[in-house]
Amino acid sequence: MMDLHAAYDGCVRPMTFQPIPFALSGTPGVAVDPPPPRGAHTRAMLAEVGIDVPEGTGVTPYPPDPPLLRWLWTVLRWGWFAYRRGSM
């Protein structure tokens, strides 16, 4: 089976994707570049209409990782909810 590897912003290693397991003879699978981060093309688009904006305007950064204790509390809370509902 063919594996596709693509690098994404915010990921340490390239992500691996496996296409759907049936063959498409008329349209073979290809690896394409991922879309740019949200707002990455803002300066170029606004420059075309004559608006000058500072570097980095419009780029939305990835949210920071939540603090460990808050993350653990969320996992425990949802785990307890799943246990009470009979999902675990």
Buried (B, 14 or more C-beta within 10 A) or exposed (E): EEEBEEEEEEEEEEEEEEBEEEEEEEEEEEEEEEEEBEBBEBBEEBEEEEEEEEEEEBBEEEEEEEEEEEEEEEEEEEEEEEEEEEEE
